[in-house]
Amino acid sequence: MKSAYEIALERLEKESGPSQKLTDAQREAIAEIDKRYEARLAEERLRLDGRLSQAASAEEVAQIRSELTDAVNSLEAKRDKEKEAVWNAT
């Protein structure tokens, strides 16, 4: 009897074709991208958390949180774009 995971994989392959296997070099490149962006995300969070602790008003807190959200979304989009480029470089 197949597990739900195996059934889901079969359905996915039917819908989008067979899954692509990564080479060792691609895995390493993706891991490096993840490490680099995790570090950048941590730097942004620390920088803005420092400003957040010094915020004087609720408006200032909201502005800093908005900046953090924008920075995280931007970095995550860039990371995903780089990873997609590695995936497609076969």
ROPA-820502 format. One record per atom (N, C-alpha, C, CB): x, y, z; atom name; residue number from 1. Coordinates in nm, 2 decimals. Atoms other than C-alpha are relative to their C-alpha. Glycine has a CB too. Example, Ala and Ser with C-alpha at 12.3 -4.5 7.8 and 13.67 -1.06 7.14 Angstrom:
+--------+--------+--------+------+-----+
:   east :  north :     up : atom :   n :
+--------+--------+--------+------+-----+
:   0.09 :  -0.12 :   0.00 :    N :   1 :
:   1.23 :  -0.45 :   0.78 :   CA :   1 :
:   0.09 :   0.12 :   0.00 :    C :   1 :
:  -0.10 :   0.00 :   0.12 :   CB :   1 :
:  -0.09 :  -0.11 :   0.00 :    N :   2 :
:   1.37 :  -0.11 :   0.71 :   CA :   2 :
:  -0.08 :   0.11 :   0.08 :    C :   2 :
:   0.04 :   0.05 :  -0.14 :   CB :   2 :
+--------+--------+--------+------+-----+
END
This chain:
+--------+--------+--------+------+-----+
:   east :  north :     up : atom :   n :
+--------+--------+--------+------+-----+
:   0.08 :  -0.12 :   0.00 :    N :   1 :
:   0.00 :   0.00 :   0.00 :   CA :   1 :
:   0.09 :   0.12 :   0.00 :    C :   1 :
:  -0.10 :   0.00 :   0.12 :   CB :   1 :
:  -0.08 :  -0.12 :   0.01 :    N :   2 :
:   0.13 :   0.34 :  -0.09 :   CA :   2 :
:  -0.03 :   0.10 :   0.11 :    C :   2 :
:  -0.02 :   0.07 :  -0.14 :   CB :   2 :
:   0.03 :  -0.10 :  -0.10 :    N :   3 :
:   0.17 :   0.62 :   0.16 :   CA :   3 :
:  -0.06 :   0.12 :  -0.07 :    C :   3 :
:   0.14 :   0.04 :   0.07 :   CB :   3 :
:   0.06 :  -0.13 :   0.06 :    N :   4 :
:   0.00 :   0.96 :   0.11 :   CA :   4 :
:   0.11 :   0.08 :  -0.07 :    C :   4 :
:  -0.06 :   0.08 :   0.11 :   CB :   4 :
:  -0.12 :  -0.07 :   0.06 :    N :   5 :
:   0.35 :   1.10 :   0.03 :   CA :   5 :
:   0.02 :  -0.05 :  -0.14 :    C :   5 :
:   0.12 :  -0.01 :   0.09 :   CB :   5 :
:  -0.02 :   0.06 :   0.13 :    N :   6 :
:   0.40 :   0.86 :  -0.25 :   CA :   6 :
:  -0.11 :   0.03 :  -0.10 :    C :   6 :
:   0.02 :  -0.15 :   0.01 :   CB :   6 :
:   0.11 :  -0.04 :   0.08 :    N :   7 :
:   0.06 :   0.93 :  -0.39 :   CA :   7 :
:   0.01 :   0.14 :  -0.05 :    C :   7 :
:  -0.14 :  -0.03 :   0.07 :   CB :   7 :
:  -0.01 :  -0.14 :   0.04 :    N :   8 :
:   0.11 :   1.30 :  -0.38 :   CA :   8 :
:   0.11 :   0.02 :  -0.10 :    C :   8 :
:   0.03 :   0.08 :   0.13 :   CB :   8 :
:  -0.11 :  -0.01 :   0.10 :    N :   9 :
:   0.45 :   1.26 :  -0.56 :   CA :   9 :
:  -0.05 :  -0.04 :  -0.14 :    C :   9 :
:   0.12 :  -0.08 :   0.05 :   CB :   9 :
:   0.05 :   0.05 :   0.13 :    N :  10 :
:   0.28 :   1.06 :  -0.83 :   CA :  10 :
:  -0.09 :   0.10 :  -0.07 :    C :  10 :
:  -0.07 :  -0.13 :   0.01 :   CB :  10 :
:   0.09 :  -0.11 :   0.06 :    N :  11 :
:   0.01 :   1.33 :  -0.88 :   CA :  11 :
:   0.08 :   0.12 :  -0.05 :    C :  11 :
:  -0.10 :   0.04 :   0.11 :   CB :  11 :
:  -0.08 :  -0.11 :   0.04 :    N :  12 :
:   0.27 :   1.60 :  -0.89 :   CA :  12 :
:   0.08 :  -0.03 :  -0.13 :    C :  12 :
:   0.10 :   0.03 :   0.11 :   CB :  12 :
:  -0.07 :   0.03 :   0.13 :    N :  13 :
:   0.47 :   1.42 :  -1.16 :   CA :  13 :
:  -0.10 :  -0.01 :  -0.12 :    C :  13 :
:   0.07 :  -0.14 :   0.02 :   CB :  13 :
:   0.10 :   0.00 :   0.11 :    N :  14 :
:   0.15 :   1.37 :  -1.36 :   CA :  14 :
:  -0.03 :   0.14 :  -0.05 :    C :  14 :
:  -0.12 :  -0.07 :   0.04 :   CB :  14 :
:   0.03 :  -0.14 :   0.03 :    N :  15 :
:   0.08 :   1.74 :  -1.34 :   CA :  15 :
:   0.11 :   0.08 :  -0.06 :    C :  15 :
:  -0.06 :   0.07 :   0.12 :   CB :  15 :
:  -0.11 :  -0.09 :   0.05 :    N :  16 :
:   0.42 :   1.89 :  -1.39 :   CA :  16 :
:   0.12 :  -0.07 :  -0.06 :    C :  16 :
:   0.05 :   0.08 :   0.12 :   CB :  16 :
:  -0.11 :   0.08 :   0.06 :    N :  17 :
:   0.63 :   1.61 :  -1.53 :   CA :  17 :
:   0.09 :  -0.05 :   0.10 :    C :  17 :
:   0.08 :   0.09 :  -0.10 :   CB :  17 :
:  -0.08 :   0.06 :  -0.10 :    N :  18 :
:   0.90 :   1.41 :  -1.37 :   CA :  18 :
:   0.09 :   0.11 :   0.08 :    C :  18 :
:   0.10 :  -0.10 :  -0.06 :   CB :  18 :
:  -0.07 :  -0.10 :  -0.08 :    N :  19 :
:   1.09 :   1.59 :  -1.09 :   CA :  19 :
:   0.15 :   0.00 :  -0.05 :    C :  19 :
:   0.00 :  -0.04 :   0.15 :   CB :  19 :
:  -0.14 :  -0.02 :   0.05 :    N :  20 :
:   1.44 :   1.72 :  -1.17 :   CA :  20 :
:   0.09 :  -0.03 :   0.12 :    C :  20 :
:   0.02 :   0.15 :  -0.05 :   CB :  20 :
:  -0.10 :   0.03 :  -0.10 :    N :  21 :
:   1.73 :   1.58 :  -0.98 :   CA :  21 :
:   0.11 :   0.10 :   0.00 :    C :  21 :
:   0.06 :  -0.14 :  -0.03 :   CB :  21 :
:  -0.11 :  -0.10 :  -0.01 :    N :  22 :
:   2.00 :   1.82 :  -0.85 :   CA :  22 :
:   0.13 :  -0.08 :   0.00 :    C :  22 :
:  -0.02 :   0.08 :   0.13 :   CB :  22 :
:  -0.13 :   0.06 :  -0.01 :    N :  23 :
:   2.36 :   1.75 :  -0.90 :   CA :  23 :
:   0.06 :   0.05 :   0.13 :    C :  23 :
:   0.09 :   0.05 :  -0.12 :   CB :  23 :
:  -0.06 :  -0.04 :  -0.12 :    N :  24 :
:   2.60 :   1.78 :  -0.61 :   CA :  24 :
:   0.04 :   0.14 :   0.00 :    C :  24 :
:   0.13 :  -0.09 :   0.03 :   CB :  24 :
:  -0.04 :  -0.14 :   0.01 :    N :  25 :
:   2.73 :   2.11 :  -0.74 :   CA :  25 :
:  -0.12 :   0.09 :   0.02 :    C :  25 :
:   0.07 :   0.03 :  -0.14 :   CB :  25 :
:   0.12 :  -0.09 :  -0.02 :    N :  26 :
:   2.38 :   2.25 :  -0.76 :   CA :  26 :
:  -0.05 :   0.00 :   0.15 :    C :  26 :
:  -0.12 :  -0.06 :  -0.09 :   CB :  26 :
:   0.03 :   0.00 :  -0.15 :    N :  27 :
:   2.31 :   2.13 :  -0.40 :   CA :  27 :
:   0.09 :   0.09 :   0.08 :    C :  27 :
:   0.01 :  -0.15 :   0.05 :   CB :  27 :
:  -0.10 :  -0.08 :  -0.07 :    N :  28 :
:   2.62 :   2.30 :  -0.28 :   CA :  28 :
:  -0.03 :   0.15 :  -0.03 :    C :  28 :
:   0.14 :  -0.03 :  -0.04 :   CB :  28 :
:   0.03 :  -0.14 :   0.03 :    N :  29 :
:   2.53 :   2.62 :  -0.47 :   CA :  29 :
:  -0.12 :   0.05 :   0.07 :    C :  29 :
:  -0.02 :   0.02 :  -0.15 :   CB :  29 :
:   0.12 :  -0.04 :  -0.07 :    N :  30 :
:   2.18 :   2.63 :  -0.32 :   CA :  30 :
:   0.03 :   0.01 :   0.15 :    C :  30 :
:  -0.11 :  -0.11 :  -0.03 :   CB :  30 :
:  -0.03 :  -0.01 :  -0.15 :    N :  31 :
:   2.32 :   2.56 :   0.03 :   CA :  31 :
:   0.08 :   0.13 :   0.02 :    C :  31 :
:   0.08 :  -0.12 :   0.04 :   CB :  31 :
:  -0.07 :  -0.12 :  -0.02 :    N :  32 :
:   2.56 :   2.85 :  -0.02 :   CA :  32 :
:  -0.09 :   0.12 :  -0.01 :    C :  32 :
:   0.12 :   0.01 :  -0.11 :   CB :  32 :
:   0.10 :  -0.11 :   0.02 :    N :  33 :
:   2.28 :   3.08 :  -0.14 :   CA :  33 :
:  -0.08 :   0.01 :   0.13 :    C :  33 :
:  -0.09 :  -0.02 :  -0.12 :   CB :  33 :
:   0.07 :   0.00 :  -0.13 :    N :  34 :
:   2.08 :   2.98 :   0.17 :   CA :  34 :
:   0.08 :   0.06 :   0.11 :    C :  34 :
:  -0.05 :  -0.14 :   0.03 :   CB :  34 :
:  -0.09 :  -0.05 :  -0.10 :    N :  35 :
:   2.37 :   3.05 :   0.40 :   CA :  35 :
:   0.02 :   0.15 :  -0.01 :    C :  35 :
:   0.13 :  -0.07 :   0.01 :   CB :  35 :
:  -0.02 :  -0.14 :   0.02 :    N :  36 :
:   2.44 :   3.39 :   0.25 :   CA :  36 :
:  -0.12 :   0.08 :   0.03 :    C :  36 :
:   0.05 :   0.02 :  -0.15 :   CB :  36 :
:   0.12 :  -0.08 :  -0.03 :    N :  37 :
:   2.08 :   3.51 :   0.26 :   CA :  37 :
:  -0.05 :  -0.01 :   0.14 :    C :  37 :
:  -0.11 :  -0.05 :  -0.09 :   CB :  37 :
:   0.04 :   0.01 :  -0.14 :    N :  38 :
:   2.02 :   3.37 :   0.61 :   CA :  38 :
:   0.09 :   0.10 :   0.08 :    C :  38 :
:   0.02 :  -0.14 :   0.05 :   CB :  38 :
:  -0.09 :  -0.10 :  -0.07 :    N :  39 :
:   2.32 :   3.59 :   0.72 :   CA :  39 :
:  -0.05 :   0.14 :  -0.02 :    C :  39 :
:   0.15 :  -0.02 :  -0.04 :   CB :  39 :
:   0.05 :  -0.13 :   0.03 :    N :  40 :
:   2.18 :   3.89 :   0.54 :   CA :  40 :
:  -0.13 :   0.03 :   0.07 :    C :  40 :
:  -0.01 :   0.02 :  -0.15 :   CB :  40 :
:   0.13 :  -0.02 :  -0.07 :    N :  41 :
:   1.84 :   3.84 :   0.69 :   CA :  41 :
:   0.02 :   0.02 :   0.15 :    C :  41 :
:  -0.09 :  -0.13 :  -0.02 :   CB :  41 :
:  -0.03 :  -0.02 :  -0.14 :    N :  42 :
:   1.99 :   3.81 :   1.04 :   CA :  42 :
:   0.06 :   0.14 :   0.02 :    C :  42 :
:   0.10 :  -0.11 :   0.05 :   CB :  42 :
:  -0.06 :  -0.13 :  -0.02 :    N :  43 :
:   2.19 :   4.13 :   0.99 :   CA :  43 :
:  -0.11 :   0.11 :  -0.01 :    C :  43 :
:   0.10 :   0.03 :  -0.12 :   CB :  43 :
:   0.11 :  -0.10 :   0.01 :    N :  44 :
:   1.87 :   4.32 :   0.88 :   CA :  44 :
:  -0.08 :  -0.01 :   0.13 :    C :  44 :
:  -0.09 :  -0.03 :  -0.12 :   CB :  44 :
:   0.08 :   0.01 :  -0.13 :    N :  45 :
:   1.68 :   4.18 :   1.18 :   CA :  45 :
:   0.06 :   0.07 :   0.12 :    C :  45 :
:  -0.03 :  -0.14 :   0.03 :   CB :  45 :
:  -0.08 :  -0.06 :  -0.11 :    N :  46 :
:   1.95 :   4.28 :   1.42 :   CA :  46 :
:   0.00 :   0.15 :  -0.01 :    C :  46 :
:   0.14 :  -0.05 :   0.01 :   CB :  46 :
:  -0.01 :  -0.15 :   0.02 :    N :  47 :
:   1.99 :   4.63 :   1.27 :   CA :  47 :
:  -0.14 :   0.06 :   0.03 :    C :  47 :
:   0.03 :   0.03 :  -0.15 :   CB :  47 :
:   0.13 :  -0.06 :  -0.03 :    N :  48 :
:   1.61 :   4.70 :   1.28 :   CA :  48 :
:  -0.05 :  -0.03 :   0.14 :    C :  48 :
:  -0.10 :  -0.05 :  -0.10 :   CB :  48 :
:   0.04 :   0.03 :  -0.14 :    N :  49 :
:   1.56 :   4.53 :   1.62 :   CA :  49 :
:   0.07 :   0.11 :   0.09 :    C :  49 :
:   0.04 :  -0.14 :   0.04 :   CB :  49 :
:  -0.07 :  -0.10 :  -0.07 :    N :  50 :
:   1.82 :   4.78 :   1.75 :   CA :  50 :
:  -0.08 :   0.13 :   0.00 :    C :  50 :
:   0.14 :   0.02 :  -0.04 :   CB :  50 :
:   0.08 :  -0.12 :   0.02 :    N :  51 :
:   1.62 :   5.07 :   1.61 :   CA :  51 :
:  -0.13 :  -0.01 :   0.07 :    C :  51 :
:  -0.02 :   0.03 :  -0.15 :   CB :  51 :
:   0.13 :   0.03 :  -0.06 :    N :  52 :
:   1.30 :   4.91 :   1.74 :   CA :  52 :
:   0.00 :   0.02 :   0.15 :    C :  52 :
:  -0.05 :  -0.14 :  -0.04 :   CB :  52 :
:  -0.01 :  -0.02 :  -0.14 :    N :  53 :
:   1.42 :   4.91 :   2.09 :   CA :  53 :
:   0.02 :   0.15 :   0.04 :    C :  53 :
:   0.12 :  -0.08 :   0.06 :   CB :  53 :
:  -0.02 :  -0.14 :  -0.03 :    N :  54 :
:   1.50 :   5.28 :   2.07 :   CA :  54 :
:  -0.12 :   0.09 :  -0.05 :    C :  54 :
:   0.12 :   0.05 :  -0.06 :   CB :  54 :
:   0.12 :  -0.07 :   0.05 :    N :  55 :
:   1.16 :   5.37 :   1.91 :   CA :  55 :
:  -0.07 :   0.07 :   0.11 :    C :  55 :
:  -0.09 :  -0.09 :  -0.09 :   CB :  55 :
:   0.06 :  -0.08 :  -0.10 :    N :  56 :
:   0.98 :   5.64 :   2.09 :   CA :  56 :
:  -0.16 :   0.00 :  -0.01 :    C :  56 :
:   0.04 :   0.15 :  -0.01 :   CB :  56 :
:   0.14 :  -0.01 :   0.02 :    N :  57 :
:   0.63 :   5.62 :   1.94 :   CA :  57 :
:  -0.05 :  -0.13 :  -0.07 :    C :  57 :
:  -0.04 :   0.12 :  -0.08 :   CB :  57 :
:   0.06 :   0.11 :   0.07 :    N :  58 :
:   0.39 :   5.36 :   1.81 :   CA :  58 :
:   0.01 :   0.01 :  -0.15 :    C :  58 :
:  -0.15 :  -0.01 :   0.03 :   CB :  58 :
:  -0.01 :  -0.02 :   0.14 :    N :  59 :
:   0.41 :   5.52 :   1.47 :   CA :  59 :
:   0.14 :  -0.04 :  -0.05 :    C :  59 :
:  -0.02 :   0.15 :  -0.04 :   CB :  59 :
:  -0.14 :   0.03 :   0.03 :    N :  60 :
:   0.79 :   5.48 :   1.47 :   CA :  60 :
:   0.02 :  -0.15 :   0.00 :    C :  60 :
:   0.10 :   0.07 :   0.10 :   CB :  60 :
:   0.00 :   0.15 :   0.00 :    N :  61 :
:   0.75 :   5.11 :   1.57 :   CA :  61 :
:  -0.06 :  -0.06 :  -0.12 :    C :  61 :
:  -0.07 :  -0.05 :   0.13 :   CB :  61 :
:   0.07 :   0.06 :   0.12 :    N :  62 :
:   0.51 :   5.05 :   1.29 :   CA :  62 :
:   0.08 :   0.03 :  -0.13 :    C :  62 :
:  -0.14 :   0.07 :  -0.02 :   CB :  62 :
:  -0.09 :  -0.03 :   0.11 :    N :  63 :
:   0.75 :   5.22 :   1.04 :   CA :  63 :
:   0.11 :  -0.10 :  -0.01 :    C :  63 :
:   0.05 :   0.14 :   0.01 :   CB :  63 :
:  -0.11 :   0.09 :   0.00 :    N :  64 :
:   1.04 :   5.01 :   1.15 :   CA :  64 :
:  -0.04 :  -0.15 :  -0.03 :    C :  64 :
:   0.07 :   0.00 :   0.14 :   CB :  64 :
:   0.05 :   0.13 :   0.03 :    N :  65 :
:   0.83 :   4.69 :   1.14 :   CA :  65 :
:  -0.03 :  -0.02 :  -0.15 :    C :  65 :
:  -0.12 :  -0.04 :   0.08 :   CB :  65 :
:   0.03 :   0.00 :   0.14 :    N :  66 :
:   0.72 :   4.78 :   0.79 :   CA :  66 :
:   0.13 :  -0.01 :  -0.08 :    C :  66 :
:  -0.07 :   0.13 :  -0.04 :   CB :  66 :
:  -0.13 :   0.01 :   0.06 :    N :  67 :
:   1.09 :   4.83 :   0.69 :   CA :  67 :
:   0.05 :  -0.14 :   0.01 :    C :  67 :
:   0.10 :   0.10 :   0.06 :   CB :  67 :
:  -0.04 :   0.14 :  -0.02 :    N :  68 :
:   1.17 :   4.49 :   0.83 :   CA :  68 :
:  -0.07 :  -0.09 :  -0.09 :    C :  68 :
:  -0.01 :  -0.04 :   0.15 :   CB :  68 :
:   0.08 :   0.09 :   0.09 :    N :  69 :
:   0.89 :   4.32 :   0.64 :   CA :  69 :
:   0.05 :   0.02 :  -0.14 :    C :  69 :
:  -0.15 :   0.04 :   0.02 :   CB :  69 :
:  -0.05 :  -0.02 :   0.14 :    N :  70 :
:   1.00 :   4.49 :   0.32 :   CA :  70 :
:   0.14 :  -0.06 :  -0.03 :    C :  70 :
:   0.00 :   0.15 :  -0.03 :   CB :  70 :
:  -0.13 :   0.05 :   0.02 :    N :  71 :
:   1.36 :   4.40 :   0.37 :   CA :  71 :
:   0.00 :  -0.15 :  -0.01 :    C :  71 :
:   0.09 :   0.05 :   0.12 :   CB :  71 :
:   0.01 :   0.14 :   0.00 :    N :  72 :
:   1.28 :   4.04 :   0.45 :   CA :  72 :
:  -0.06 :  -0.05 :  -0.13 :    C :  72 :
:  -0.08 :  -0.05 :   0.12 :   CB :  72 :
:   0.06 :   0.04 :   0.13 :    N :  73 :
:   1.05 :   4.01 :   0.15 :   CA :  73 :
:   0.09 :   0.01 :  -0.12 :    C :  73 :
:  -0.13 :   0.07 :  -0.02 :   CB :  73 :
:  -0.09 :  -0.03 :   0.11 :    N :  74 :
:   1.30 :   4.16 :  -0.08 :   CA :  74 :
:   0.12 :  -0.10 :   0.00 :    C :  74 :
:   0.06 :   0.14 :   0.01 :   CB :  74 :
:  -0.11 :   0.09 :  -0.01 :    N :  75 :
:   1.59 :   3.94 :   0.04 :   CA :  75 :
:  -0.05 :  -0.14 :  -0.03 :    C :  75 :
:   0.06 :   0.00 :   0.14 :   CB :  75 :
:   0.05 :   0.13 :   0.03 :    N :  76 :
:   1.37 :   3.63 :   0.02 :   CA :  76 :
:  -0.03 :  -0.02 :  -0.15 :    C :  76 :
:  -0.13 :  -0.03 :   0.08 :   CB :  76 :
:   0.02 :   0.01 :   0.15 :    N :  77 :
:   1.27 :   3.71 :  -0.34 :   CA :  77 :
:   0.13 :  -0.01 :  -0.07 :    C :  77 :
:  -0.08 :   0.13 :  -0.04 :   CB :  77 :
:  -0.13 :   0.01 :   0.07 :    N :  78 :
:   1.63 :   3.76 :  -0.44 :   CA :  78 :
:   0.06 :  -0.14 :   0.02 :    C :  78 :
:   0.10 :   0.11 :   0.06 :   CB :  78 :
:  -0.05 :   0.14 :  -0.03 :    N :  79 :
:   1.73 :   3.43 :  -0.27 :   CA :  79 :
:  -0.07 :  -0.10 :  -0.09 :    C :  79 :
:  -0.02 :  -0.03 :   0.15 :   CB :  79 :
:   0.07 :   0.09 :   0.08 :    N :  80 :
:   1.45 :   3.25 :  -0.45 :   CA :  80 :
:   0.03 :   0.01 :  -0.14 :    C :  80 :
:  -0.15 :   0.02 :   0.02 :   CB :  80 :
:  -0.04 :  -0.02 :   0.14 :    N :  81 :
:   1.55 :   3.40 :  -0.78 :   CA :  81 :
:   0.13 :  -0.07 :  -0.03 :    C :  81 :
:   0.00 :   0.15 :  -0.03 :   CB :  81 :
:  -0.13 :   0.06 :   0.02 :    N :  82 :
:   1.91 :   3.29 :  -0.74 :   CA :  82 :
:  -0.01 :  -0.15 :   0.01 :    C :  82 :
:   0.10 :   0.05 :   0.11 :   CB :  82 :
:   0.02 :   0.14 :  -0.01 :    N :  83 :
:   1.80 :   2.94 :  -0.63 :   CA :  83 :
:  -0.07 :  -0.05 :  -0.13 :    C :  83 :
:  -0.08 :  -0.04 :   0.12 :   CB :  83 :
:   0.07 :   0.04 :   0.12 :    N :  84 :
:   1.57 :   2.92 :  -0.93 :   CA :  84 :
:   0.10 :  -0.01 :  -0.12 :    C :  84 :
:  -0.12 :   0.09 :  -0.04 :   CB :  84 :
:  -0.10 :   0.00 :   0.11 :    N :  85 :
:   1.86 :   3.01 :  -1.16 :   CA :  85 :
:   0.09 :  -0.13 :   0.01 :    C :  85 :
:   0.09 :   0.13 :   0.01 :   CB :  85 :
:  -0.08 :   0.12 :  -0.02 :    N :  86 :
:   2.06 :   2.72 :  -1.01 :   CA :  86 :
:  -0.08 :  -0.12 :  -0.05 :    C :  86 :
:   0.05 :  -0.02 :   0.15 :   CB :  86 :
:   0.09 :   0.11 :   0.04 :    N :  87 :
:   1.77 :   2.48 :  -1.06 :   CA :  87 :
:  -0.01 :  -0.01 :  -0.15 :    C :  87 :
:  -0.14 :   0.02 :   0.06 :   CB :  87 :
:   0.02 :   0.00 :   0.15 :    N :  88 :
:   1.73 :   2.59 :  -1.43 :   CA :  88 :
:   0.13 :  -0.02 :  -0.07 :    C :  88 :
:  -0.07 :   0.12 :  -0.04 :   CB :  88 :
:  -0.13 :   0.00 :   0.06 :    N :  89 :
:   2.11 :   2.57 :  -1.50 :   CA :  89 :
:   0.04 :  -0.15 :  -0.02 :    C :  89 :
:   0.10 :   0.07 :   0.08 :   CB :  89 :
:  -0.04 :   0.15 :   0.03 :    N :  90 :
:   2.11 :   2.20 :  -1.62 :   CA :  90 :
:   0.05 :  -0.02 :  -0.13 :    C :  90 :
:  -0.12 :  -0.09 :   0.03 :   CB :  90 :
+--------+--------+--------+------+-----+
END
